[in-house]
Amino acid sequence: MKKKGLISIVIIYVIVTILSVFLILGECKETSRIDTVEMNEAIHLAVENWDKLTPEKTVESPFKFEYAVIDRDENLLMTTDTTIPTTVVKASEERCTIRPIEKDEEIIGWLIIPNNMRIILSDKQKSVVIVLVATNLIVIGLIAVYYFYLEYRIVKPFDKLKRFAANVARGELDIPLDIEKNNIFGDFTESFDMMRTELAASKERERLANISKQELTAQLSHDIKTPVASITAISEVMQVTVKDENHREKLSRIIEKANQIDKLVNDIFNSTMDELNQLHVEISEIGSNEIAELLKASDFKNQITKNNIPDCIVSADKLRLGQVFDNIIFNSYKYADTEIEVSAEIEENHLVIKIADFGGGVPKDELPLIMQKFKRGGNSTGKSGSGLGLYISAQLIEKMGGNLTCYNTEKGFCTELRILLS
């Protein structure tokens, strides 16, 4: 819009300038013409007063032009302007108008009218300059007015709309857009703000729907745990009472699968509670002997061959720490199914616990991803799981003030826990 407006002003400026120049030049042409009637009157006047003409003084011209009279021998008889040439040759060089003065059909002298075109052009040049300067000033004024009009009526309101659109794109829907109905974008501005309001309401509805969905998931996860616990308890009772070895083995499989279901349900429940920001951690002091018991309780297959925890007291949530151990050791059962070695040492203000297996580790390209939500390794095909175990464990350890890292060793895979000392 700015470009088109400036082009229009420039075109108007060029047209006005050209017309002004042509009009002035046309007037100049008209002014430079000599009236032949007056010229004949001047000749007639010279003939009547021939004997009275005197070159001693300059007389005032009664006509619209200056002139001089010379005789046949080019002697000056009279002049109205001392700058007029007094010879035919000089007058011809200066392109003056030369007319013969005749008496009784005999040339007795010459009437010389100077060429005043140069003077006229000089005057008209001044007029052209004045017109151009005035036109330039008018055009500059128009451009300034046009610029300020665009700046305050279009550019600034449009920049405001751009900033508003950027806020909406960033999700900042609480910042209203000032509505100015007197500018060019007035109705458009109101529509934009209505859009912001509707987006904010839609976002809030989406948030509430997501919370409702997460709460439903958490409720269902919690409700599933009860029948699974009942299946496990009944199967354990039957395993004690049944004497048939084949039946006992099948009951063991049922108990194992029920434990897997319970593990998956726990992962889903914890992940949902984490999203709802309700995965609470209650810090207390835990002794090293309690940590050793938690590790032993998580190792229901008895695959931990080494479990040496130095004497210390840590600040952690005992329930959540046991949950972390459950996740790590269960993953080792599922993916490596080898002996598990637990080592621990005190480093500055942390107890560092390393839980390592001998299953070959995780591919290097997958290692940075395994602690992300729902990420599973390439060796998980055909194995149950949700990809939440390490993610939830890392979240819980961070809430306790520590951190969890995973890496490959020469023999297998290691999970390292750093727990804050009391």
C-alpha positions as a Markdown table, in Angstrom:
| # | Residue | x | y | z |
|---|---|---|---|---|
| 1 | Met | 0.0 | 0.0 | 0.0 |
| 2 | Lys | 2.8 | 2.4 | 0.8 |
| 3 | Lys | 4.6 | 1.6 | -2.5 |
| 4 | Lys | 1.4 | 2.2 | -4.6 |
| 5 | Gly | 0.7 | 5.5 | -2.8 |
| 6 | Leu | 4.2 | 6.8 | -3.3 |
| 7 | Ile | 4.1 | 5.8 | -7.0 |
| 8 | Ser | 0.8 | 7.7 | -7.4 |
| 9 | Ile | 2.3 | 10.9 | -5.9 |
| 10 | Val | 5.4 | 10.7 | -8.1 |
| 11 | Ile | 3.3 | 10.3 | -11.2 |
| 12 | Ile | 1.2 | 13.3 | -10.2 |
| 13 | Tyr | 4.4 | 15.3 | -9.6 |
| 14 | Val | 5.8 | 14.4 | -13.0 |
| 15 | Ile | 2.6 | 15.4 | -14.8 |
| 16 | Val | 2.2 | 18.7 | -13.0 |
| 17 | Thr | 5.9 | 19.5 | -13.6 |
| 18 | Ile | 5.7 | 18.8 | -17.4 |
| 19 | Leu | 2.4 | 20.7 | -17.8 |
| 20 | Ser | 3.9 | 23.7 | -15.9 |
| 21 | Val | 7.0 | 23.7 | -18.1 |
| 22 | Phe | 5.0 | 23.5 | -21.3 |
| 23 | Leu | 2.7 | 26.3 | -20.3 |
| 24 | Ile | 5.6 | 28.6 | -19.4 |
| 25 | Leu | 7.4 | 27.8 | -22.6 |
| 26 | Gly | 4.2 | 28.4 | -24.6 |
| 27 | Glu | 3.8 | 31.8 | -22.9 |
| 28 | Cys | 7.4 | 32.5 | -23.7 |
| 29 | Lys | 6.8 | 31.8 | -27.4 |
| 30 | Glu | 3.8 | 34.1 | -27.4 |
| 31 | Thr | 5.8 | 36.9 | -25.6 |
| 32 | Ser | 8.7 | 36.7 | -28.1 |
| 33 | Arg | 6.4 | 37.5 | -31.1 |
| 34 | Ile | 6.5 | 41.1 | -32.6 |
| 35 | Asp | 3.3 | 42.7 | -33.6 |
| 36 | Thr | 3.7 | 43.6 | -37.3 |
| 37 | Val | 1.2 | 46.4 | -37.0 |
| 38 | Glu | 3.3 | 48.1 | -34.3 |
| 39 | Met | 6.4 | 47.5 | -36.3 |
| 40 | Asn | 4.9 | 49.3 | -39.3 |
| 41 | Glu | 3.8 | 52.1 | -37.1 |
| 42 | Ala | 7.4 | 52.4 | -35.8 |
| 43 | Ile | 8.6 | 52.7 | -39.4 |
| 44 | His | 5.9 | 55.2 | -40.3 |
| 45 | Leu | 6.8 | 57.3 | -37.2 |
| 46 | Ala | 10.5 | 57.2 | -38.1 |
| 47 | Val | 9.7 | 58.4 | -41.6 |
| 48 | Glu | 7.5 | 61.3 | -40.4 |
| 49 | Asn | 10.2 | 62.5 | -37.9 |
| 50 | Trp | 13.3 | 61.6 | -40.0 |
| 51 | Asp | 14.7 | 65.0 | -39.8 |
| 52 | Lys | 14.0 | 65.4 | -36.1 |
| 53 | Leu | 15.7 | 62.1 | -35.1 |
| 54 | Thr | 18.7 | 62.6 | -32.8 |
| 55 | Pro | 21.1 | 60.0 | -31.4 |
| 56 | Glu | 22.1 | 62.2 | -28.4 |
| 57 | Lys | 19.5 | 61.0 | -26.1 |
| 58 | Thr | 17.6 | 57.7 | -25.5 |
| 59 | Val | 13.9 | 58.0 | -25.9 |
| 60 | Glu | 11.2 | 55.9 | -24.5 |
| 61 | Ser | 9.6 | 53.3 | -26.8 |
| 62 | Pro | 5.9 | 53.9 | -27.3 |
| 63 | Phe | 5.6 | 50.2 | -28.4 |
| 64 | Lys | 5.9 | 46.8 | -26.8 |
| 65 | Phe | 9.4 | 46.5 | -28.1 |
| 66 | Glu | 12.7 | 48.4 | -28.1 |
| 67 | Tyr | 14.1 | 49.6 | -31.4 |
| 68 | Ala | 16.8 | 51.7 | -33.0 |
| 69 | Val | 16.8 | 53.6 | -36.3 |
| 70 | Ile | 20.0 | 54.0 | -38.5 |
| 71 | Asp | 20.4 | 55.6 | -41.9 |
| 72 | Arg | 21.5 | 54.1 | -45.1 |
| 73 | Asp | 25.1 | 54.6 | -44.1 |
| 74 | Glu | 24.5 | 52.9 | -40.7 |
| 75 | Asn | 24.7 | 56.1 | -38.7 |
| 76 | Leu | 22.6 | 55.9 | -35.6 |
| 77 | Leu | 19.7 | 58.3 | -35.7 |
| 78 | Met | 17.7 | 57.3 | -32.6 |
| 79 | Thr | 17.4 | 54.4 | -30.1 |
| 80 | Thr | 15.2 | 53.4 | -27.2 |
| 81 | Asp | 18.0 | 51.2 | -25.7 |
| 82 | Thr | 21.7 | 51.8 | -25.9 |
| 83 | Thr | 22.4 | 48.0 | -26.0 |
| 84 | Ile | 20.7 | 47.6 | -29.4 |
| 85 | Pro | 23.2 | 46.9 | -32.3 |
| 86 | Thr | 23.7 | 49.9 | -34.6 |
| 87 | Thr | 25.0 | 48.1 | -37.7 |
| 88 | Val | 23.2 | 45.6 | -40.0 |
| 89 | Val | 26.0 | 43.1 | -39.6 |
| 90 | Lys | 26.0 | 43.3 | -35.8 |
| 91 | Ala | 22.2 | 43.1 | -35.7 |
| 92 | Ser | 22.2 | 40.1 | -38.0 |
| 93 | Glu | 24.8 | 38.3 | -35.8 |
| 94 | Glu | 22.5 | 38.9 | -32.8 |
| 95 | Arg | 19.5 | 37.7 | -34.8 |
| 96 | Cys | 17.7 | 41.0 | -34.5 |
| 97 | Thr | 14.7 | 41.9 | -36.6 |
| 98 | Ile | 15.8 | 44.3 | -39.4 |
| 99 | Arg | 13.2 | 46.1 | -41.5 |
| 100 | Pro | 14.0 | 48.7 | -44.3 |
| 101 | Ile | 12.7 | 52.2 | -43.9 |
| 102 | Glu | 11.5 | 53.5 | -47.2 |
| 103 | Lys | 10.5 | 57.0 | -48.5 |
| 104 | Asp | 9.3 | 57.6 | -52.0 |
| 105 | Glu | 10.1 | 53.9 | -52.7 |
| 106 | Glu | 13.7 | 54.5 | -51.7 |
| 107 | Ile | 15.4 | 52.9 | -48.7 |
| 108 | Ile | 16.6 | 55.7 | -46.5 |
| 109 | Gly | 17.5 | 53.6 | -43.4 |
| 110 | Trp | 16.9 | 50.6 | -41.2 |
| 111 | Leu | 14.6 | 49.7 | -38.3 |
| 112 | Ile | 16.4 | 47.4 | -35.9 |
| 113 | Ile | 14.4 | 45.5 | -33.2 |
| 114 | Pro | 16.6 | 43.5 | -30.8 |
| 115 | Asn | 16.1 | 39.8 | -30.2 |
| 116 | Asn | 14.7 | 39.8 | -26.6 |
| 117 | Met | 14.3 | 36.0 | -26.5 |
| 118 | Arg | 17.3 | 35.5 | -24.2 |
| 119 | Ile | 15.8 | 38.0 | -21.7 |
| 120 | Ile | 12.4 | 36.4 | -21.9 |
| 121 | Leu | 13.9 | 32.9 | -21.5 |
| 122 | Ser | 15.9 | 34.1 | -18.5 |
| 123 | Asp | 12.7 | 35.4 | -16.9 |
| 124 | Lys | 10.8 | 32.3 | -17.8 |
| 125 | Gln | 13.6 | 30.1 | -16.4 |
| 126 | Lys | 13.1 | 31.8 | -13.1 |
| 127 | Ser | 9.4 | 31.1 | -13.3 |
| 128 | Val | 10.1 | 27.4 | -14.1 |
| 129 | Val | 12.4 | 27.2 | -11.1 |
| 130 | Ile | 9.8 | 28.8 | -8.9 |
| 131 | Val | 7.1 | 26.4 | -10.2 |
| 132 | Leu | 9.5 | 23.4 | -9.7 |
| 133 | Val | 10.4 | 24.4 | -6.1 |
| 134 | Ala | 6.8 | 25.0 | -5.3 |
| 135 | Thr | 5.8 | 21.6 | -6.8 |
| 136 | Asn | 8.6 | 19.9 | -4.9 |
| 137 | Leu | 7.5 | 21.4 | -1.6 |
| 138 | Ile | 3.9 | 20.4 | -2.3 |
| 139 | Val | 4.9 | 16.8 | -3.2 |
| 140 | Ile | 7.2 | 16.6 | -0.1 |
| 141 | Gly | 4.3 | 17.8 | 2.0 |
| 142 | Leu | 1.9 | 15.2 | 0.4 |
| 143 | Ile | 4.5 | 12.4 | 1.0 |
| 144 | Ala | 4.9 | 13.5 | 4.6 |
| 145 | Val | 1.1 | 13.6 | 5.1 |
| 146 | Tyr | 0.7 | 10.3 | 3.3 |
| 147 | Tyr | 3.5 | 8.7 | 5.4 |
| 148 | Phe | 2.1 | 9.8 | 8.7 |
| 149 | Tyr | -1.3 | 8.7 | 7.6 |
| 150 | Leu | 0.0 | 5.2 | 6.8 |
| 151 | Glu | 2.1 | 5.1 | 9.9 |
| 152 | Tyr | -0.7 | 5.9 | 12.4 |
| 153 | Arg | -3.7 | 4.5 | 10.5 |
| 154 | Ile | -2.3 | 1.3 | 9.0 |
| 155 | Val | 1.3 | 0.4 | 10.0 |
| 156 | Lys | 0.9 | 0.8 | 13.8 |
| 157 | Pro | -2.5 | -1.0 | 13.9 |
| 158 | Phe | -1.0 | -3.8 | 11.7 |
| 159 | Asp | 2.1 | -4.1 | 13.9 |
| 160 | Lys | -0.2 | -4.5 | 16.8 |
| 161 | Leu | -2.1 | -7.3 | 15.0 |
| 162 | Lys | 1.3 | -9.0 | 14.3 |
| 163 | Arg | 2.3 | -8.9 | 17.9 |
| 164 | Phe | -1.1 | -10.2 | 18.9 |
| 165 | Ala | -0.8 | -13.1 | 16.4 |
| 166 | Ala | 2.7 | -13.9 | 17.8 |
| 167 | Asn | 1.2 | -14.1 | 21.3 |
| 168 | Val | -1.5 | -16.4 | 20.1 |
| 169 | Ala | 1.0 | -18.6 | 18.3 |
| 170 | Arg | 3.0 | -18.9 | 21.6 |
| 171 | Gly | -0.2 | -19.8 | 23.4 |
| 172 | Glu | -0.5 | -16.6 | 25.4 |
| 173 | Leu | -4.2 | -16.3 | 25.1 |
| 174 | Asp | -4.7 | -14.1 | 28.2 |
| 175 | Ile | -3.4 | -11.0 | 26.6 |
| 176 | Pro | -6.3 | -9.1 | 25.0 |
| 177 | Leu | -6.1 | -7.1 | 21.8 |
| 178 | Asp | -6.9 | -3.3 | 22.2 |
| 179 | Ile | -9.9 | -2.7 | 20.0 |
| 180 | Glu | -9.8 | 0.6 | 18.1 |
| 181 | Lys | -12.9 | 0.8 | 15.9 |
| 182 | Asn | -11.9 | 4.1 | 14.4 |
| 183 | Asn | -8.9 | 2.7 | 12.5 |
| 184 | Ile | -8.9 | 0.8 | 9.3 |
| 185 | Phe | -8.7 | -2.6 | 11.0 |
| 186 | Gly | -11.4 | -1.9 | 13.6 |
| 187 | Asp | -13.8 | -4.7 | 12.8 |
| 188 | Phe | -11.0 | -7.0 | 11.9 |
| 189 | Thr | -9.4 | -6.3 | 15.3 |
| 190 | Glu | -12.6 | -7.2 | 17.1 |
| 191 | Ser | -12.8 | -10.5 | 15.2 |
| 192 | Phe | -9.2 | -11.3 | 16.1 |
| 193 | Asp | -10.0 | -10.8 | 19.8 |
| 194 | Met | -13.1 | -12.9 | 19.6 |
| 195 | Met | -10.9 | -15.6 | 18.1 |
| 196 | Arg | -8.5 | -15.3 | 21.0 |
| 197 | Thr | -11.3 | -15.7 | 23.5 |
| 198 | Glu | -12.6 | -18.7 | 21.7 |
| 199 | Leu | -9.2 | -20.3 | 21.5 |
| 200 | Ala | -8.6 | -19.7 | 25.2 |
| 201 | Ala | -12.0 | -21.3 | 26.0 |
| 202 | Ser | -11.2 | -24.2 | 23.7 |
| 203 | Lys | -7.8 | -24.7 | 25.3 |
| 204 | Glu | -9.4 | -24.7 | 28.8 |
| 205 | Arg | -12.0 | -27.3 | 27.7 |
| 206 | Glu | -9.2 | -29.4 | 26.2 |
| 207 | Arg | -7.2 | -29.1 | 29.5 |
| 208 | Leu | -10.2 | -30.1 | 31.6 |
| 209 | Ala | -11.0 | -33.0 | 29.2 |
| 210 | Asn | -7.4 | -34.2 | 29.4 |
| 211 | Ile | -7.5 | -34.1 | 33.2 |
| 212 | Ser | -10.8 | -36.0 | 33.2 |
| 213 | Lys | -9.3 | -38.6 | 30.9 |
| 214 | Gln | -6.2 | -38.9 | 33.1 |
| 215 | Glu | -8.3 | -39.2 | 36.2 |
| 216 | Leu | -10.4 | -41.9 | 34.6 |
| 217 | Thr | -7.2 | -43.8 | 33.6 |
| 218 | Ala | -5.8 | -43.5 | 37.1 |
| 219 | Gln | -9.1 | -44.7 | 38.6 |
| 220 | Leu | -9.3 | -47.7 | 36.2 |
| 221 | Ser | -5.7 | -48.5 | 36.9 |
| 222 | His | -6.3 | -48.5 | 40.6 |
| 223 | Asp | -9.5 | -50.6 | 40.2 |
| 224 | Ile | -7.7 | -53.2 | 38.1 |
| 225 | Lys | -5.1 | -53.8 | 40.8 |
| 226 | Thr | -7.8 | -55.3 | 43.2 |
| 227 | Pro | -8.9 | -58.2 | 40.9 |
| 228 | Val | -5.2 | -58.8 | 39.9 |
| 229 | Ala | -4.2 | -59.0 | 43.6 |
| 230 | Ser | -7.1 | -61.5 | 44.2 |
| 231 | Ile | -5.9 | -63.7 | 41.2 |
| 232 | Thr | -2.4 | -63.7 | 42.6 |
| 233 | Ala | -3.6 | -64.5 | 46.2 |
| 234 | Ile | -5.9 | -67.3 | 45.0 |
| 235 | Ser | -3.2 | -68.8 | 42.8 |
| 236 | Glu | -0.7 | -68.8 | 45.6 |
| 237 | Val | -3.1 | -70.6 | 47.9 |
| 238 | Met | -3.9 | -73.1 | 45.2 |
| 239 | Gln | -0.2 | -73.6 | 44.5 |
| 240 | Val | 0.3 | -74.6 | 48.2 |
| 241 | Thr | -2.7 | -77.0 | 48.2 |
| 242 | Val | -2.4 | -78.6 | 44.8 |
| 243 | Lys | -0.2 | -81.7 | 44.7 |
| 244 | Asp | -0.1 | -82.2 | 40.9 |
| 245 | Glu | 3.2 | -80.8 | 39.7 |
| 246 | Asn | 1.8 | -79.9 | 36.3 |
| 247 | His | -1.0 | -77.8 | 37.9 |
| 248 | Arg | 1.6 | -76.2 | 40.2 |
| 249 | Glu | 3.6 | -75.1 | 37.2 |
| 250 | Lys | 0.6 | -73.6 | 35.5 |
| 251 | Leu | -0.3 | -71.8 | 38.7 |
| 252 | Ser | 3.2 | -70.4 | 38.7 |
| 253 | Arg | 2.7 | -69.1 | 35.2 |
| 254 | Ile | -0.6 | -67.5 | 36.3 |
| 255 | Ile | 1.1 | -65.8 | 39.2 |
| 256 | Glu | 4.0 | -64.6 | 37.0 |
| 257 | Lys | 1.6 | -63.1 | 34.4 |
| 258 | Ala | -0.5 | -61.5 | 37.2 |
| 259 | Asn | 2.6 | -59.9 | 38.5 |
| 260 | Gln | 3.4 | -58.6 | 35.0 |
| 261 | Ile | -0.1 | -57.1 | 34.7 |
| 262 | Asp | 0.3 | -55.6 | 38.2 |
| 263 | Lys | 3.6 | -54.1 | 37.0 |
| 264 | Leu | 2.1 | -52.6 | 33.9 |
| 265 | Val | -0.9 | -51.2 | 35.8 |
| 266 | Asn | 1.5 | -49.6 | 38.3 |
| 267 | Asp | 3.4 | -48.0 | 35.4 |
| 268 | Ile | 0.3 | -46.6 | 33.8 |
| 269 | Phe | -1.0 | -45.4 | 37.2 |
| 270 | Asn | 2.2 | -43.7 | 38.1 |
| 271 | Ser | 2.6 | -42.1 | 34.7 |
| 272 | Thr | -0.9 | -40.7 | 34.9 |
| 273 | Met | -0.4 | -39.4 | 38.4 |
| 274 | Asp | 2.8 | -37.7 | 37.3 |
| 275 | Glu | 1.0 | -35.9 | 34.5 |
| 276 | Leu | -1.6 | -34.8 | 37.0 |
| 277 | Asn | 1.2 | -33.6 | 39.2 |
| 278 | Gln | 0.0 | -35.9 | 41.9 |
| 279 | Leu | 2.9 | -38.3 | 42.1 |
| 280 | His | 3.9 | -37.2 | 45.6 |
| 281 | Val | 7.2 | -37.9 | 47.3 |
| 282 | Glu | 7.5 | -37.8 | 51.0 |
| 283 | Ile | 11.2 | -37.5 | 52.1 |
| 284 | Ser | 12.4 | -39.2 | 55.2 |
| 285 | Glu | 15.6 | -40.7 | 56.5 |
| 286 | Ile | 16.4 | -44.2 | 55.4 |
| 287 | Gly | 19.2 | -46.3 | 56.6 |
| 288 | Ser | 21.5 | -48.4 | 54.4 |
| 289 | Asn | 20.1 | -51.7 | 55.9 |
| 290 | Glu | 16.6 | -50.6 | 54.8 |
| 291 | Ile | 17.9 | -50.0 | 51.2 |
| 292 | Ala | 19.4 | -53.5 | 51.2 |
| 293 | Glu | 16.0 | -54.9 | 52.3 |
| 294 | Leu | 14.3 | -53.0 | 49.5 |
| 295 | Leu | 16.7 | -54.4 | 46.9 |
| 296 | Lys | 16.1 | -57.9 | 48.3 |
| 297 | Ala | 12.3 | -57.5 | 48.2 |
| 298 | Ser | 12.5 | -56.4 | 44.5 |
| 299 | Asp | 14.6 | -59.4 | 43.6 |
| 300 | Phe | 11.9 | -62.1 | 43.7 |
| 301 | Lys | 13.9 | -64.3 | 41.3 |
| 302 | Asn | 16.9 | -64.1 | 43.6 |
| 303 | Gln | 19.3 | -63.1 | 40.7 |
| 304 | Ile | 21.2 | -60.4 | 42.7 |
| 305 | Thr | 24.5 | -62.0 | 43.6 |
| 306 | Lys | 26.1 | -59.0 | 45.3 |
| 307 | Asn | 24.4 | -56.5 | 47.5 |
| 308 | Asn | 26.9 | -54.4 | 49.5 |
| 309 | Ile | 25.5 | -51.1 | 50.7 |
| 310 | Pro | 27.9 | -48.9 | 52.9 |
| 311 | Asp | 26.6 | -47.7 | 56.2 |
| 312 | Cys | 24.9 | -44.4 | 55.7 |
| 313 | Ile | 21.5 | -42.5 | 56.0 |
| 314 | Val | 19.9 | -41.1 | 52.9 |
| 315 | Ser | 17.0 | -38.7 | 52.3 |
| 316 | Ala | 14.4 | -40.4 | 50.2 |
| 317 | Asp | 10.8 | -41.8 | 50.0 |
| 318 | Lys | 11.0 | -45.4 | 51.1 |
| 319 | Leu | 7.9 | -46.4 | 49.1 |
| 320 | Arg | 9.0 | -44.7 | 46.0 |
| 321 | Leu | 12.6 | -45.9 | 46.2 |
| 322 | Gly | 11.3 | -49.5 | 46.4 |
| 323 | Gln | 9.2 | -48.7 | 43.4 |
| 324 | Val | 12.3 | -47.6 | 41.5 |
| 325 | Phe | 14.2 | -50.8 | 42.4 |
| 326 | Asp | 11.2 | -52.8 | 41.3 |
| 327 | Asn | 11.2 | -51.1 | 37.9 |
| 328 | Ile | 15.0 | -51.5 | 37.3 |
| 329 | Ile | 15.2 | -55.1 | 38.4 |
| 330 | Phe | 12.1 | -56.1 | 36.6 |
| 331 | Asn | 13.6 | -54.6 | 33.4 |
| 332 | Ser | 16.7 | -56.7 | 34.0 |
| 333 | Tyr | 14.6 | -59.9 | 34.3 |
| 334 | Lys | 12.7 | -59.1 | 31.1 |
| 335 | Tyr | 15.6 | -58.0 | 28.8 |
| 336 | Ala | 18.8 | -59.6 | 30.2 |
| 337 | Asp | 17.6 | -62.4 | 32.5 |
| 338 | Thr | 21.2 | -62.8 | 33.9 |
| 339 | Glu | 22.8 | -62.4 | 37.3 |
| 340 | Ile | 22.5 | -58.9 | 38.7 |
| 341 | Glu | 25.3 | -57.2 | 40.5 |
| 342 | Val | 24.6 | -54.3 | 42.9 |
| 343 | Ser | 27.5 | -52.1 | 44.1 |
| 344 | Ala | 27.4 | -48.9 | 46.1 |
| 345 | Glu | 29.7 | -46.2 | 47.3 |
| 346 | Ile | 29.6 | -42.7 | 48.9 |
| 347 | Glu | 30.6 | -39.8 | 46.6 |
| 348 | Glu | 30.6 | -36.4 | 48.4 |
| 349 | Asn | 27.0 | -35.9 | 49.5 |
| 350 | His | 25.4 | -38.8 | 47.5 |
| 351 | Leu | 25.1 | -42.5 | 47.8 |
| 352 | Val | 25.8 | -44.0 | 44.4 |
| 353 | Ile | 24.1 | -47.3 | 43.7 |
| 354 | Lys | 24.9 | -49.2 | 40.5 |
| 355 | Ile | 22.6 | -52.1 | 39.4 |
| 356 | Ala | 24.3 | -54.0 | 36.5 |
| 357 | Asp | 23.4 | -57.1 | 34.5 |
| 358 | Phe | 25.4 | -59.1 | 31.9 |
| 359 | Gly | 22.9 | -59.2 | 29.0 |
| 360 | Gly | 24.9 | -57.3 | 26.4 |
| 361 | Gly | 23.6 | -53.8 | 26.9 |
| 362 | Val | 21.5 | -51.5 | 24.8 |
| 363 | Pro | 22.4 | -50.3 | 21.2 |
| 364 | Lys | 24.3 | -47.0 | 21.3 |
| 365 | Asp | 21.7 | -45.2 | 19.1 |
| 366 | Glu | 18.9 | -46.3 | 21.5 |
| 367 | Leu | 20.7 | -45.5 | 24.7 |
| 368 | Pro | 19.8 | -41.8 | 24.9 |
| 369 | Leu | 16.1 | -42.6 | 24.3 |
| 370 | Ile | 15.4 | -45.3 | 26.8 |
| 371 | Met | 14.6 | -43.0 | 29.6 |
| 372 | Gln | 11.9 | -41.1 | 27.6 |
| 373 | Lys | 8.3 | -41.8 | 28.0 |
| 374 | Phe | 6.9 | -44.8 | 26.0 |
| 375 | Lys | 10.4 | -45.4 | 24.5 |
| 376 | Arg | 11.4 | -49.1 | 24.3 |
| 377 | Gly | 14.5 | -50.7 | 22.9 |
| 378 | Gly | 14.8 | -52.8 | 19.8 |
| 379 | Asn | 15.1 | -56.0 | 21.9 |
| 380 | Ser | 11.6 | -55.4 | 23.3 |
| 381 | Thr | 9.8 | -57.1 | 20.5 |
| 382 | Gly | 7.4 | -59.8 | 21.8 |
| 383 | Lys | 7.9 | -58.7 | 25.4 |
| 384 | Ser | 5.3 | -57.0 | 27.4 |
| 385 | Gly | 5.8 | -53.5 | 28.7 |
| 386 | Ser | 4.8 | -49.9 | 28.2 |
| 387 | Gly | 8.1 | -48.0 | 28.1 |
| 388 | Leu | 7.4 | -46.2 | 31.3 |
| 389 | Gly | 9.6 | -48.0 | 33.9 |
| 390 | Leu | 12.8 | -46.0 | 33.6 |
| 391 | Tyr | 10.9 | -42.8 | 32.8 |
| 392 | Ile | 8.9 | -43.0 | 36.1 |
| 393 | Ser | 12.0 | -44.1 | 38.0 |
| 394 | Ala | 14.0 | -41.1 | 36.8 |
| 395 | Gln | 11.1 | -38.8 | 37.7 |
| 396 | Leu | 10.9 | -40.2 | 41.2 |
| 397 | Ile | 14.6 | -40.0 | 41.9 |
| 398 | Glu | 14.7 | -36.4 | 40.7 |
| 399 | Lys | 11.9 | -35.5 | 43.1 |
| 400 | Met | 14.0 | -37.0 | 45.9 |
| 401 | Gly | 16.8 | -34.7 | 45.0 |
| 402 | Gly | 19.0 | -37.2 | 43.1 |
| 403 | Asn | 19.3 | -38.4 | 39.6 |
| 404 | Leu | 19.3 | -41.6 | 37.5 |
| 405 | Thr | 21.5 | -42.4 | 34.5 |
| 406 | Cys | 21.9 | -45.5 | 32.3 |
| 407 | Tyr | 24.9 | -46.7 | 30.3 |
| 408 | Asn | 26.5 | -49.8 | 28.8 |
| 409 | Thr | 29.4 | -51.6 | 30.5 |
| 410 | Glu | 31.9 | -54.1 | 29.0 |
| 411 | Lys | 29.6 | -57.0 | 30.0 |
| 412 | Gly | 26.1 | -55.5 | 29.9 |
| 413 | Phe | 23.8 | -52.7 | 31.0 |
| 414 | Cys | 24.1 | -50.5 | 34.2 |
| 415 | Thr | 21.6 | -48.2 | 35.9 |
| 416 | Glu | 23.2 | -45.7 | 38.3 |
| 417 | Leu | 21.2 | -44.1 | 41.1 |
| 418 | Arg | 22.5 | -41.0 | 43.0 |
| 419 | Ile | 20.6 | -40.6 | 46.2 |
| 420 | Leu | 21.1 | -37.6 | 48.5 |
| 421 | Leu | 22.7 | -38.3 | 51.9 |
| 422 | Ser | 21.1 | -36.9 | 55.0 |
